[in-house]
Amino acid sequence: MLANFFEADDNFAFLAKNHLFGLRLRYIFPSGQIGIDTSFAELAATFSSDGAYGNISAPVRARLAAISARIKQTM
């Protein structure tokens, strides 16, 4: 789970220290077509919204919203 990743050990601090929240996370299919193009900041913001993909519980969305706010403060 994304919230667990950010909260585990020093992952958040490492990403902040190395300015990695805006790093582009891309998956390119063998055909050359882009499958995913996002960042850690975008993932936290997207998954914290009411219209998030999948069945994300309200408590987890709240955790991700708090993480998203912290990310915005560090960028």
CHARMM internal coordinates of N, CA and C (Angstrom, degrees):
IC EDIT
DIST 1 N 1 CA 1.4416
DIST 1 CA 1 C 1.5310
ANGL 1 N 1 CA 1 C 108.40
DIST 1 C 2 N 1.3092
ANGL 1 CA 1 C 2 N 114.95
DIHE 1 N 1 CA 1 C 2 N 139.68
DIST 2 N 2 CA 1.4642
ANGL 1 C 2 N 2 CA 121.01
DIHE 1 CA 1 C 2 N 2 CA -176.17
DIST 2 CA 2 C 1.5336
ANGL 2 N 2 CA 2 C 112.16
DIHE 1 C 2 N 2 CA 2 C -62.03
DIST 2 C 3 N 1.3221
ANGL 2 CA 2 C 3 N 117.32
DIHE 2 N 2 CA 2 C 3 N -41.93
DIST 3 N 3 CA 1.4687
ANGL 2 C 3 N 3 CA 119.93
DIHE 2 CA 2 C 3 N 3 CA 179.77
DIST 3 CA 3 C 1.5253
ANGL 3 N 3 CA 3 C 110.41
DIHE 2 C 3 N 3 CA 3 C -60.98
DIST 3 C 4 N 1.3198
ANGL 3 CA 3 C 4 N 116.81
DIHE 3 N 3 CA 3 C 4 N -42.16
DIST 4 N 4 CA 1.4672
ANGL 3 C 4 N 4 CA 120.41
DIHE 3 CA 3 C 4 N 4 CA 178.62
DIST 4 CA 4 C 1.5258
ANGL 4 N 4 CA 4 C 111.20
DIHE 3 C 4 N 4 CA 4 C -62.40
DIST 4 C 5 N 1.3295
ANGL 4 CA 4 C 5 N 116.42
DIHE 4 N 4 CA 4 C 5 N -39.61
DIST 5 N 5 CA 1.4638
ANGL 4 C 5 N 5 CA 120.22
DIHE 4 CA 4 C 5 N 5 CA 178.45
DIST 5 CA 5 C 1.5261
ANGL 5 N 5 CA 5 C 110.75
DIHE 4 C 5 N 5 CA 5 C -59.81
DIST 5 C 6 N 1.3274
ANGL 5 CA 5 C 6 N 117.34
DIHE 5 N 5 CA 5 C 6 N -48.88
DIST 6 N 6 CA 1.4601
ANGL 5 C 6 N 6 CA 120.59
DIHE 5 CA 5 C 6 N 6 CA -179.23
DIST 6 CA 6 C 1.5256
ANGL 6 N 6 CA 6 C 112.03
DIHE 5 C 6 N 6 CA 6 C -63.42
DIST 6 C 7 N 1.3355
ANGL 6 CA 6 C 7 N 116.74
DIHE 6 N 6 CA 6 C 7 N -34.45
DIST 7 N 7 CA 1.4724
ANGL 6 C 7 N 7 CA 121.26
DIHE 6 CA 6 C 7 N 7 CA -175.15
DIST 7 CA 7 C 1.5294
ANGL 7 N 7 CA 7 C 112.90
DIHE 6 C 7 N 7 CA 7 C -86.78
DIST 7 C 8 N 1.3182
ANGL 7 CA 7 C 8 N 117.93
DIHE 7 N 7 CA 7 C 8 N -16.03
DIST 8 N 8 CA 1.4620
ANGL 7 C 8 N 8 CA 121.04
DIHE 7 CA 7 C 8 N 8 CA -175.96
DIST 8 CA 8 C 1.5204
ANGL 8 N 8 CA 8 C 111.42
DIHE 7 C 8 N 8 CA 8 C -75.34
DIST 8 C 9 N 1.3136
ANGL 8 CA 8 C 9 N 114.77
DIHE 8 N 8 CA 8 C 9 N 139.53
DIST 9 N 9 CA 1.4619
ANGL 8 C 9 N 9 CA 122.62
DIHE 8 CA 8 C 9 N 9 CA 174.51
DIST 9 CA 9 C 1.5321
ANGL 9 N 9 CA 9 C 111.01
DIHE 8 C 9 N 9 CA 9 C 43.77
DIST 9 C 10 N 1.3139
ANGL 9 CA 9 C 10 N 115.70
DIHE 9 N 9 CA 9 C 10 N -126.00
DIST 10 N 10 CA 1.4669
ANGL 9 C 10 N 10 CA 119.25
DIHE 9 CA 9 C 10 N 10 CA -178.69
DIST 10 CA 10 C 1.5216
ANGL 10 N 10 CA 10 C 111.57
DIHE 9 C 10 N 10 CA 10 C -115.59
DIST 10 C 11 N 1.3347
ANGL 10 CA 10 C 11 N 117.32
DIHE 10 N 10 CA 10 C 11 N 28.11
DIST 11 N 11 CA 1.4663
ANGL 10 C 11 N 11 CA 120.59
DIHE 10 CA 10 C 11 N 11 CA -177.35
DIST 11 CA 11 C 1.5274
ANGL 11 N 11 CA 11 C 112.22
DIHE 10 C 11 N 11 CA 11 C -57.66
DIST 11 C 12 N 1.3388
ANGL 11 CA 11 C 12 N 117.48
DIHE 11 N 11 CA 11 C 12 N -46.90
DIST 12 N 12 CA 1.4653
ANGL 11 C 12 N 12 CA 120.36
DIHE 11 CA 11 C 12 N 12 CA -179.14
DIST 12 CA 12 C 1.5242
ANGL 12 N 12 CA 12 C 109.96
DIHE 11 C 12 N 12 CA 12 C -62.16
DIST 12 C 13 N 1.3040
ANGL 12 CA 12 C 13 N 116.40
DIHE 12 N 12 CA 12 C 13 N -46.03
DIST 13 N 13 CA 1.4683
ANGL 12 C 13 N 13 CA 120.46
DIHE 12 CA 12 C 13 N 13 CA -179.37
DIST 13 CA 13 C 1.5278
ANGL 13 N 13 CA 13 C 111.01
DIHE 12 C 13 N 13 CA 13 C -62.30
DIST 13 C 14 N 1.3283
ANGL 13 CA 13 C 14 N 117.08
DIHE 13 N 13 CA 13 C 14 N -40.92
DIST 14 N 14 CA 1.4554
ANGL 13 C 14 N 14 CA 120.48
DIHE 13 CA 13 C 14 N 14 CA 178.66
DIST 14 CA 14 C 1.5261
ANGL 14 N 14 CA 14 C 111.21
DIHE 13 C 14 N 14 CA 14 C -62.40
DIST 14 C 15 N 1.3313
ANGL 14 CA 14 C 15 N 116.78
DIHE 14 N 14 CA 14 C 15 N -47.18
DIST 15 N 15 CA 1.4639
ANGL 14 C 15 N 15 CA 120.76
DIHE 14 CA 14 C 15 N 15 CA 179.67
DIST 15 CA 15 C 1.5237
ANGL 15 N 15 CA 15 C 110.87
DIHE 14 C 15 N 15 CA 15 C -61.96
DIST 15 C 16 N 1.3322
ANGL 15 CA 15 C 16 N 116.72
DIHE 15 N 15 CA 15 C 16 N -41.76
DIST 16 N 16 CA 1.4679
ANGL 15 C 16 N 16 CA 120.35
DIHE 15 CA 15 C 16 N 16 CA 179.78
DIST 16 CA 16 C 1.5270
ANGL 16 N 16 CA 16 C 111.03
DIHE 15 C 16 N 16 CA 16 C -66.41
DIST 16 C 17 N 1.3223
ANGL 16 CA 16 C 17 N 116.18
DIHE 16 N 16 CA 16 C 17 N -47.36
DIST 17 N 17 CA 1.4643
ANGL 16 C 17 N 17 CA 121.02
DIHE 16 CA 16 C 17 N 17 CA -177.62
DIST 17 CA 17 C 1.5273
ANGL 17 N 17 CA 17 C 111.70
DIHE 16 C 17 N 17 CA 17 C -59.34
DIST 17 C 18 N 1.3281
ANGL 17 CA 17 C 18 N 116.49
DIHE 17 N 17 CA 17 C 18 N -35.78
DIST 18 N 18 CA 1.4571
ANGL 17 C 18 N 18 CA 121.49
DIHE 17 CA 17 C 18 N 18 CA -176.18
DIST 18 CA 18 C 1.5317
ANGL 18 N 18 CA 18 C 113.10
DIHE 17 C 18 N 18 CA 18 C -100.03
DIST 18 C 19 N 1.3209
ANGL 18 CA 18 C 19 N 116.02
DIHE 18 N 18 CA 18 C 19 N 12.14
DIST 19 N 19 CA 1.4705
ANGL 18 C 19 N 19 CA 122.26
DIHE 18 CA 18 C 19 N 19 CA 176.28
DIST 19 CA 19 C 1.5334
ANGL 19 N 19 CA 19 C 111.74
DIHE 18 C 19 N 19 CA 19 C 53.09
DIST 19 C 20 N 1.3294
ANGL 19 CA 19 C 20 N 115.93
DIHE 19 N 19 CA 19 C 20 N 49.03
DIST 20 N 20 CA 1.4594
ANGL 19 C 20 N 20 CA 120.87
DIHE 19 CA 19 C 20 N 20 CA -174.52
DIST 20 CA 20 C 1.5265
ANGL 20 N 20 CA 20 C 114.11
DIHE 19 C 20 N 20 CA 20 C -103.59
DIST 20 C 21 N 1.3166
ANGL 20 CA 20 C 21 N 118.94
DIHE 20 N 20 CA 20 C 21 N -1.09
DIST 21 N 21 CA 1.4631
ANGL 20 C 21 N 21 CA 119.36
DIHE 20 CA 20 C 21 N 21 CA -178.56
DIST 21 CA 21 C 1.5235
ANGL 21 N 21 CA 21 C 112.52
DIHE 20 C 21 N 21 CA 21 C -64.81
DIST 21 C 22 N 1.3211
ANGL 21 CA 21 C 22 N 117.35
DIHE 21 N 21 CA 21 C 22 N -28.00
DIST 22 N 22 CA 1.4551
ANGL 21 C 22 N 22 CA 121.30
DIHE 21 CA 21 C 22 N 22 CA 179.47
DIST 22 CA 22 C 1.5255
ANGL 22 N 22 CA 22 C 113.71
DIHE 21 C 22 N 22 CA 22 C -95.60
DIST 22 C 23 N 1.3246
ANGL 22 CA 22 C 23 N 116.62
DIHE 22 N 22 CA 22 C 23 N -0.11
DIST 23 N 23 CA 1.4616
ANGL 22 C 23 N 23 CA 121.32
DIHE 22 CA 22 C 23 N 23 CA 179.91
DIST 23 CA 23 C 1.5278
ANGL 23 N 23 CA 23 C 109.68
DIHE 22 C 23 N 23 CA 23 C -57.17
DIST 23 C 24 N 1.3247
ANGL 23 CA 23 C 24 N 116.78
DIHE 23 N 23 CA 23 C 24 N 130.72
DIST 24 N 24 CA 1.4618
ANGL 23 C 24 N 24 CA 120.69
DIHE 23 CA 23 C 24 N 24 CA 179.33
DIST 24 CA 24 C 1.5171
ANGL 24 N 24 CA 24 C 109.04
DIHE 23 C 24 N 24 CA 24 C -72.92
DIST 24 C 25 N 1.3265
ANGL 24 CA 24 C 25 N 115.98
DIHE 24 N 24 CA 24 C 25 N 126.72
DIST 25 N 25 CA 1.4546
ANGL 24 C 25 N 25 CA 123.99
DIHE 24 CA 24 C 25 N 25 CA 176.46
DIST 25 CA 25 C 1.5246
ANGL 25 N 25 CA 25 C 105.83
DIHE 24 C 25 N 25 CA 25 C -106.09
DIST 25 C 26 N 1.3124
ANGL 25 CA 25 C 26 N 116.69
DIHE 25 N 25 CA 25 C 26 N 106.48
DIST 26 N 26 CA 1.4661
ANGL 25 C 26 N 26 CA 120.86
DIHE 25 CA 25 C 26 N 26 CA -174.77
DIST 26 CA 26 C 1.5211
ANGL 26 N 26 CA 26 C 110.39
DIHE 25 C 26 N 26 CA 26 C -121.61
DIST 26 C 27 N 1.3213
ANGL 26 CA 26 C 27 N 113.84
DIHE 26 N 26 CA 26 C 27 N 139.93
DIST 27 N 27 CA 1.4611
ANGL 26 C 27 N 27 CA 120.27
DIHE 26 CA 26 C 27 N 27 CA 168.43
DIST 27 CA 27 C 1.5156
ANGL 27 N 27 CA 27 C 106.84
DIHE 26 C 27 N 27 CA 27 C -119.37
DIST 27 C 28 N 1.3051
ANGL 27 CA 27 C 28 N 115.75
DIHE 27 N 27 CA 27 C 28 N 124.73
DIST 28 N 28 CA 1.4566
ANGL 27 C 28 N 28 CA 120.84
DIHE 27 CA 27 C 28 N 28 CA 179.94
DIST 28 CA 28 C 1.5248
ANGL 28 N 28 CA 28 C 108.06
DIHE 27 C 28 N 28 CA 28 C -113.15
DIST 28 C 29 N 1.3293
ANGL 28 CA 28 C 29 N 115.34
DIHE 28 N 28 CA 28 C 29 N 125.41
DIST 29 N 29 CA 1.4546
ANGL 28 C 29 N 29 CA 121.27
DIHE 28 CA 28 C 29 N 29 CA 178.71
DIST 29 CA 29 C 1.5336
ANGL 29 N 29 CA 29 C 110.08
DIHE 28 C 29 N 29 CA 29 C -65.77
DIST 29 C 30 N 1.3382
ANGL 29 CA 29 C 30 N 116.87
DIHE 29 N 29 CA 29 C 30 N 157.35
DIST 30 N 30 CA 1.4638
ANGL 29 C 30 N 30 CA 119.74
DIHE 29 CA 29 C 30 N 30 CA 177.84
DIST 30 CA 30 C 1.5373
ANGL 30 N 30 CA 30 C 112.95
DIHE 29 C 30 N 30 CA 30 C -54.45
DIST 30 C 31 N 1.3238
ANGL 30 CA 30 C 31 N 116.75
DIHE 30 N 30 CA 30 C 31 N -25.89
DIST 31 N 31 CA 1.4652
ANGL 30 C 31 N 31 CA 120.68
DIHE 30 CA 30 C 31 N 31 CA 179.37
DIST 31 CA 31 C 1.5302
ANGL 31 N 31 CA 31 C 111.80
DIHE 30 C 31 N 31 CA 31 C -73.48
DIST 31 C 32 N 1.3334
ANGL 31 CA 31 C 32 N 116.33
DIHE 31 N 31 CA 31 C 32 N -11.76
DIST 32 N 32 CA 1.4593
ANGL 31 C 32 N 32 CA 121.36
DIHE 31 CA 31 C 32 N 32 CA -177.15
DIST 32 CA 32 C 1.5136
ANGL 32 N 32 CA 32 C 113.45
DIHE 31 C 32 N 32 CA 32 C 98.09
DIST 32 C 33 N 1.3155
ANGL 32 CA 32 C 33 N 116.53
DIHE 32 N 32 CA 32 C 33 N -9.04
DIST 33 N 33 CA 1.4657
ANGL 32 C 33 N 33 CA 121.67
DIHE 32 CA 32 C 33 N 33 CA 179.49
DIST 33 CA 33 C 1.5330
ANGL 33 N 33 CA 33 C 109.71
DIHE 32 C 33 N 33 CA 33 C -75.10
DIST 33 C 34 N 1.3313
ANGL 33 CA 33 C 34 N 116.61
DIHE 33 N 33 CA 33 C 34 N 139.20
DIST 34 N 34 CA 1.4632
ANGL 33 C 34 N 34 CA 121.15
DIHE 33 CA 33 C 34 N 34 CA 179.36
DIST 34 CA 34 C 1.5207
ANGL 34 N 34 CA 34 C 108.96
DIHE 33 C 34 N 34 CA 34 C -78.20
DIST 34 C 35 N 1.3372
ANGL 34 CA 34 C 35 N 115.53
DIHE 34 N 34 CA 34 C 35 N 124.86
DIST 35 N 35 CA 1.4622
ANGL 34 C 35 N 35 CA 120.93
DIHE 34 CA 34 C 35 N 35 CA 179.14
DIST 35 CA 35 C 1.5180
ANGL 35 N 35 CA 35 C 111.44
DIHE 34 C 35 N 35 CA 35 C -92.51
DIST 35 C 36 N 1.3153
ANGL 35 CA 35 C 36 N 116.85
DIHE 35 N 35 CA 35 C 36 N -45.56
DIST 36 N 36 CA 1.4631
ANGL 35 C 36 N 36 CA 122.42
DIHE 35 CA 35 C 36 N 36 CA -179.67
DIST 36 CA 36 C 1.5225
ANGL 36 N 36 CA 36 C 107.77
DIHE 35 C 36 N 36 CA 36 C -135.50
DIST 36 C 37 N 1.3159
ANGL 36 CA 36 C 37 N 115.89
DIHE 36 N 36 CA 36 C 37 N 137.83
DIST 37 N 37 CA 1.4630
ANGL 36 C 37 N 37 CA 121.68
DIHE 36 CA 36 C 37 N 37 CA 176.30
DIST 37 CA 37 C 1.5211
ANGL 37 N 37 CA 37 C 106.74
DIHE 36 C 37 N 37 CA 37 C -146.33
DIST 37 C 38 N 1.3209
ANGL 37 CA 37 C 38 N 116.68
DIHE 37 N 37 CA 37 C 38 N 99.85
DIST 38 N 38 CA 1.4621
ANGL 37 C 38 N 38 CA 121.78
DIHE 37 CA 37 C 38 N 38 CA -174.13
DIST 38 CA 38 C 1.5236
ANGL 38 N 38 CA 38 C 109.28
DIHE 37 C 38 N 38 CA 38 C -149.34
DIST 38 C 39 N 1.3132
ANGL 38 CA 38 C 39 N 117.10
DIHE 38 N 38 CA 38 C 39 N -170.22
DIST 39 N 39 CA 1.4647
ANGL 38 C 39 N 39 CA 123.25
DIHE 38 CA 38 C 39 N 39 CA 175.34
DIST 39 CA 39 C 1.5218
ANGL 39 N 39 CA 39 C 108.29
DIHE 38 C 39 N 39 CA 39 C -144.89
DIST 39 C 40 N 1.3198
ANGL 39 CA 39 C 40 N 116.44
DIHE 39 N 39 CA 39 C 40 N 169.37
DIST 40 N 40 CA 1.4652
ANGL 39 C 40 N 40 CA 120.02
DIHE 39 CA 39 C 40 N 40 CA 176.20
DIST 40 CA 40 C 1.5256
ANGL 40 N 40 CA 40 C 110.71
DIHE 39 C 40 N 40 CA 40 C -60.30
DIST 40 C 41 N 1.3287
ANGL 40 CA 40 C 41 N 116.93
DIHE 40 N 40 CA 40 C 41 N -41.11
DIST 41 N 41 CA 1.4706
ANGL 40 C 41 N 41 CA 120.95
DIHE 40 CA 40 C 41 N 41 CA 179.54
DIST 41 CA 41 C 1.5138
ANGL 41 N 41 CA 41 C 110.92
DIHE 40 C 41 N 41 CA 41 C -63.28
DIST 41 C 42 N 1.3297
ANGL 41 CA 41 C 42 N 117.04
DIHE 41 N 41 CA 41 C 42 N -43.99
DIST 42 N 42 CA 1.4613
ANGL 41 C 42 N 42 CA 120.43
DIHE 41 CA 41 C 42 N 42 CA -179.95
DIST 42 CA 42 C 1.5242
ANGL 42 N 42 CA 42 C 111.71
DIHE 41 C 42 N 42 CA 42 C -66.43
DIST 42 C 43 N 1.3315
ANGL 42 CA 42 C 43 N 116.97
DIHE 42 N 42 CA 42 C 43 N -39.30
DIST 43 N 43 CA 1.4607
ANGL 42 C 43 N 43 CA 119.99
DIHE 42 CA 42 C 43 N 43 CA 178.89
DIST 43 CA 43 C 1.5297
ANGL 43 N 43 CA 43 C 111.45
DIHE 42 C 43 N 43 CA 43 C -61.78
DIST 43 C 44 N 1.3267
ANGL 43 CA 43 C 44 N 116.62
DIHE 43 N 43 CA 43 C 44 N -46.01
DIST 44 N 44 CA 1.4650
ANGL 43 C 44 N 44 CA 120.10
DIHE 43 CA 43 C 44 N 44 CA -179.90
DIST 44 CA 44 C 1.5253
ANGL 44 N 44 CA 44 C 110.41
DIHE 43 C 44 N 44 CA 44 C -62.42
DIST 44 C 45 N 1.3240
ANGL 44 CA 44 C 45 N 117.69
DIHE 44 N 44 CA 44 C 45 N -43.45
DIST 45 N 45 CA 1.4649
ANGL 44 C 45 N 45 CA 121.21
DIHE 44 CA 44 C 45 N 45 CA -179.73
DIST 45 CA 45 C 1.5215
ANGL 45 N 45 CA 45 C 111.17
DIHE 44 C 45 N 45 CA 45 C -66.70
DIST 45 C 46 N 1.3171
ANGL 45 CA 45 C 46 N 117.33
DIHE 45 N 45 CA 45 C 46 N -44.28
DIST 46 N 46 CA 1.4674
ANGL 45 C 46 N 46 CA 121.14
DIHE 45 CA 45 C 46 N 46 CA -178.12
DIST 46 CA 46 C 1.5198
ANGL 46 N 46 CA 46 C 111.43
DIHE 45 C 46 N 46 CA 46 C -65.01
DIST 46 C 47 N 1.3232
ANGL 46 CA 46 C 47 N 117.29
DIHE 46 N 46 CA 46 C 47 N -48.23
DIST 47 N 47 CA 1.4537
ANGL 46 C 47 N 47 CA 120.30
DIHE 46 CA 46 C 47 N 47 CA -176.32
DIST 47 CA 47 C 1.5281
ANGL 47 N 47 CA 47 C 113.26
DIHE 46 C 47 N 47 CA 47 C -74.39
DIST 47 C 48 N 1.3259
ANGL 47 CA 47 C 48 N 117.74
DIHE 47 N 47 CA 47 C 48 N -11.13
DIST 48 N 48 CA 1.4664
ANGL 47 C 48 N 48 CA 119.58
DIHE 47 CA 47 C 48 N 48 CA 176.89
DIST 48 CA 48 C 1.5246
ANGL 48 N 48 CA 48 C 111.89
DIHE 47 C 48 N 48 CA 48 C -90.50
DIST 48 C 49 N 1.3344
ANGL 48 CA 48 C 49 N 117.40
DIHE 48 N 48 CA 48 C 49 N -9.17
DIST 49 N 49 CA 1.4698
ANGL 48 C 49 N 49 CA 120.18
DIHE 48 CA 48 C 49 N 49 CA -177.44
DIST 49 CA 49 C 1.5241
ANGL 49 N 49 CA 49 C 111.52
DIHE 48 C 49 N 49 CA 49 C -80.14
DIST 49 C 50 N 1.3228
ANGL 49 CA 49 C 50 N 115.43
DIHE 49 N 49 CA 49 C 50 N 158.84
DIST 50 N 50 CA 1.4677
ANGL 49 C 50 N 50 CA 120.71
DIHE 49 CA 49 C 50 N 50 CA 179.31
DIST 50 CA 50 C 1.5257
ANGL 50 N 50 CA 50 C 112.18
DIHE 49 C 50 N 50 CA 50 C -62.56
DIST 50 C 51 N 1.3171
ANGL 50 CA 50 C 51 N 117.19
DIHE 50 N 50 CA 50 C 51 N -28.72
DIST 51 N 51 CA 1.4571
ANGL 50 C 51 N 51 CA 121.18
DIHE 50 CA 50 C 51 N 51 CA -179.13
DIST 51 CA 51 C 1.5195
ANGL 51 N 51 CA 51 C 113.36
DIHE 50 C 51 N 51 CA 51 C -95.43
DIST 51 C 52 N 1.3235
ANGL 51 CA 51 C 52 N 116.32
DIHE 51 N 51 CA 51 C 52 N 24.35
DIST 52 N 52 CA 1.4691
ANGL 51 C 52 N 52 CA 120.93
DIHE 51 CA 51 C 52 N 52 CA -176.94
DIST 52 CA 52 C 1.5222
ANGL 52 N 52 CA 52 C 111.02
DIHE 51 C 52 N 52 CA 52 C -62.09
DIST 52 C 53 N 1.3221
ANGL 52 CA 52 C 53 N 114.11
DIHE 52 N 52 CA 52 C 53 N 154.84
DIST 53 N 53 CA 1.4534
ANGL 52 C 53 N 53 CA 120.66
DIHE 52 CA 52 C 53 N 53 CA 178.08
DIST 53 CA 53 C 1.5181
ANGL 53 N 53 CA 53 C 110.69
DIHE 52 C 53 N 53 CA 53 C -67.26
DIST 53 C 54 N 1.3126
ANGL 53 CA 53 C 54 N 116.38
DIHE 53 N 53 CA 53 C 54 N 146.10
DIST 54 N 54 CA 1.4572
ANGL 53 C 54 N 54 CA 120.55
DIHE 53 CA 53 C 54 N 54 CA 174.48
DIST 54 CA 54 C 1.5130
ANGL 54 N 54 CA 54 C 112.88
DIHE 53 C 54 N 54 CA 54 C 76.61
DIST 54 C 55 N 1.2947
ANGL 54 CA 54 C 55 N 115.03
DIHE 54 N 54 CA 54 C 55 N -167.76
DIST 55 N 55 CA 1.4514
ANGL 54 C 55 N 55 CA 123.03
DIHE 54 CA 54 C 55 N 55 CA -176.53
DIST 55 CA 55 C 1.5312
ANGL 55 N 55 CA 55 C 108.80
DIHE 54 C 55 N 55 CA 55 C -106.29
DIST 55 C 56 N 1.3239
ANGL 55 CA 55 C 56 N 116.25
DIHE 55 N 55 CA 55 C 56 N 77.82
DIST 56 N 56 CA 1.4611
ANGL 55 C 56 N 56 CA 121.36
DIHE 55 CA 55 C 56 N 56 CA -178.40
DIST 56 CA 56 C 1.5223
ANGL 56 N 56 CA 56 C 108.06
DIHE 55 C 56 N 56 CA 56 C -96.45
DIST 56 C 57 N 1.3103
ANGL 56 CA 56 C 57 N 115.97
DIHE 56 N 56 CA 56 C 57 N 123.90
DIST 57 N 57 CA 1.4651
ANGL 56 C 57 N 57 CA 120.49
DIHE 56 CA 56 C 57 N 57 CA -176.57
DIST 57 CA 57 C 1.5313
ANGL 57 N 57 CA 57 C 111.17
DIHE 56 C 57 N 57 CA 57 C -67.39
DIST 57 C 58 N 1.3143
ANGL 57 CA 57 C 58 N 115.28
DIHE 57 N 57 CA 57 C 58 N 157.07
DIST 58 N 58 CA 1.4676
ANGL 57 C 58 N 58 CA 121.33
DIHE 57 CA 57 C 58 N 58 CA 179.13
DIST 58 CA 58 C 1.5367
ANGL 58 N 58 CA 58 C 111.86
DIHE 57 C 58 N 58 CA 58 C -58.30
DIST 58 C 59 N 1.3411
ANGL 58 CA 58 C 59 N 119.63
DIHE 58 N 58 CA 58 C 59 N -43.55
DIST 59 N 59 CA 1.4698
ANGL 58 C 59 N 59 CA 118.82
DIHE 58 CA 58 C 59 N 59 CA 178.62
DIST 59 CA 59 C 1.5362
ANGL 59 N 59 CA 59 C 113.19
DIHE 58 C 59 N 59 CA 59 C -61.49
DIST 59 C 60 N 1.3162
ANGL 59 CA 59 C 60 N 117.05
DIHE 59 N 59 CA 59 C 60 N -38.45
DIST 60 N 60 CA 1.4633
ANGL 59 C 60 N 60 CA 120.01
DIHE 59 CA 59 C 60 N 60 CA 179.27
DIST 60 CA 60 C 1.5296
ANGL 60 N 60 CA 60 C 109.71
DIHE 59 C 60 N 60 CA 60 C -70.03
DIST 60 C 61 N 1.3315
ANGL 60 CA 60 C 61 N 117.37
DIHE 60 N 60 CA 60 C 61 N -41.00
DIST 61 N 61 CA 1.4634
ANGL 60 C 61 N 61 CA 119.95
DIHE 60 CA 60 C 61 N 61 CA 176.28
DIST 61 CA 61 C 1.5274
ANGL 61 N 61 CA 61 C 110.84
DIHE 60 C 61 N 61 CA 61 C -60.03
DIST 61 C 62 N 1.3322
ANGL 61 CA 61 C 62 N 117.11
DIHE 61 N 61 CA 61 C 62 N -38.10
DIST 62 N 62 CA 1.4685
ANGL 61 C 62 N 62 CA 120.99
DIHE 61 CA 61 C 62 N 62 CA 178.28
DIST 62 CA 62 C 1.5225
ANGL 62 N 62 CA 62 C 110.89
DIHE 61 C 62 N 62 CA 62 C -65.40
DIST 62 C 63 N 1.3318
ANGL 62 CA 62 C 63 N 116.99
DIHE 62 N 62 CA 62 C 63 N -41.22
DIST 63 N 63 CA 1.4642
ANGL 62 C 63 N 63 CA 120.40
DIHE 62 CA 62 C 63 N 63 CA 177.07
DIST 63 CA 63 C 1.5182
ANGL 63 N 63 CA 63 C 110.49
DIHE 62 C 63 N 63 CA 63 C -61.78
DIST 63 C 64 N 1.3305
ANGL 63 CA 63 C 64 N 116.13
DIHE 63 N 63 CA 63 C 64 N -43.86
DIST 64 N 64 CA 1.4583
ANGL 63 C 64 N 64 CA 120.16
DIHE 63 CA 63 C 64 N 64 CA 179.84
DIST 64 CA 64 C 1.5293
ANGL 64 N 64 CA 64 C 111.65
DIHE 63 C 64 N 64 CA 64 C -67.71
DIST 64 C 65 N 1.3220
ANGL 64 CA 64 C 65 N 117.60
DIHE 64 N 64 CA 64 C 65 N -33.42
DIST 65 N 65 CA 1.4684
ANGL 64 C 65 N 65 CA 120.31
DIHE 64 CA 64 C 65 N 65 CA 176.53
DIST 65 CA 65 C 1.5239
ANGL 65 N 65 CA 65 C 110.42
DIHE 64 C 65 N 65 CA 65 C -64.59
DIST 65 C 66 N 1.3270
ANGL 65 CA 65 C 66 N 117.09
DIHE 65 N 65 CA 65 C 66 N -40.44
DIST 66 N 66 CA 1.4610
ANGL 65 C 66 N 66 CA 120.89
DIHE 65 CA 65 C 66 N 66 CA 177.80
DIST 66 CA 66 C 1.5319
ANGL 66 N 66 CA 66 C 110.12
DIHE 65 C 66 N 66 CA 66 C -65.82
DIST 66 C 67 N 1.3162
ANGL 66 CA 66 C 67 N 116.48
DIHE 66 N 66 CA 66 C 67 N -40.55
DIST 67 N 67 CA 1.4566
ANGL 66 C 67 N 67 CA 120.78
DIHE 66 CA 66 C 67 N 67 CA 178.21
DIST 67 CA 67 C 1.5233
ANGL 67 N 67 CA 67 C 109.87
DIHE 66 C 67 N 67 CA 67 C -65.42
DIST 67 C 68 N 1.3251
ANGL 67 CA 67 C 68 N 117.01
DIHE 67 N 67 CA 67 C 68 N -43.18
DIST 68 N 68 CA 1.4620
ANGL 67 C 68 N 68 CA 121.44
DIHE 67 CA 67 C 68 N 68 CA 178.42
DIST 68 CA 68 C 1.5270
ANGL 68 N 68 CA 68 C 110.73
DIHE 67 C 68 N 68 CA 68 C -58.99
DIST 68 C 69 N 1.3267
ANGL 68 CA 68 C 69 N 117.25
DIHE 68 N 68 CA 68 C 69 N -41.79
DIST 69 N 69 CA 1.4693
ANGL 68 C 69 N 69 CA 121.20
DIHE 68 CA 68 C 69 N 69 CA 177.74
DIST 69 CA 69 C 1.5224
ANGL 69 N 69 CA 69 C 110.99
DIHE 68 C 69 N 69 CA 69 C -62.93
DIST 69 C 70 N 1.3444
ANGL 69 CA 69 C 70 N 116.86
DIHE 69 N 69 CA 69 C 70 N -41.07
DIST 70 N 70 CA 1.4661
ANGL 69 C 70 N 70 CA 120.55
DIHE 69 CA 69 C 70 N 70 CA 177.56
DIST 70 CA 70 C 1.5221
ANGL 70 N 70 CA 70 C 110.94
DIHE 69 C 70 N 70 CA 70 C -64.31
DIST 70 C 71 N 1.3297
ANGL 70 CA 70 C 71 N 116.35
DIHE 70 N 70 CA 70 C 71 N -39.37
DIST 71 N 71 CA 1.4627
ANGL 70 C 71 N 71 CA 120.22
DIHE 70 CA 70 C 71 N 71 CA 179.00
DIST 71 CA 71 C 1.5138
ANGL 71 N 71 CA 71 C 109.60
DIHE 70 C 71 N 71 CA 71 C -61.62
DIST 71 C 72 N 1.3200
ANGL 71 CA 71 C 72 N 117.83
DIHE 71 N 71 CA 71 C 72 N -45.53
DIST 72 N 72 CA 1.4630
ANGL 71 C 72 N 72 CA 121.72
DIHE 71 CA 71 C 72 N 72 CA -179.51
DIST 72 CA 72 C 1.5160
ANGL 72 N 72 CA 72 C 111.95
DIHE 71 C 72 N 72 CA 72 C -60.03
DIST 72 C 73 N 1.3236
ANGL 72 CA 72 C 73 N 117.23
DIHE 72 N 72 CA 72 C 73 N -33.66
DIST 73 N 73 CA 1.4553
ANGL 72 C 73 N 73 CA 121.66
DIHE 72 CA 72 C 73 N 73 CA 178.80
DIST 73 CA 73 C 1.5342
ANGL 73 N 73 CA 73 C 111.64
DIHE 72 C 73 N 73 CA 73 C -69.95
DIST 73 C 74 N 1.3225
ANGL 73 CA 73 C 74 N 117.24
DIHE 73 N 73 CA 73 C 74 N -27.77
DIST 74 N 74 CA 1.4646
ANGL 73 C 74 N 74 CA 120.02
DIHE 73 CA 73 C 74 N 74 CA -176.85
DIST 74 CA 74 C 1.5206
ANGL 74 N 74 CA 74 C 113.21
DIHE 73 C 74 N 74 CA 74 C -90.18
DIST 74 C 75 N 1.3340
ANGL 74 CA 74 C 75 N 116.82
DIHE 74 N 74 CA 74 C 75 N -14.66
DIST 75 N 75 CA 1.4787
ANGL 74 C 75 N 75 CA 119.74
DIHE 74 CA 74 C 75 N 75 CA -175.36
DIST 75 CA 75 C 1.5188
ANGL 75 N 75 CA 75 C 111.04
DIHE 74 C 75 N 75 CA 75 C -88.20
END
COOR INIT
IC SEED 1 N 1 CA 1 C
IC BUILD
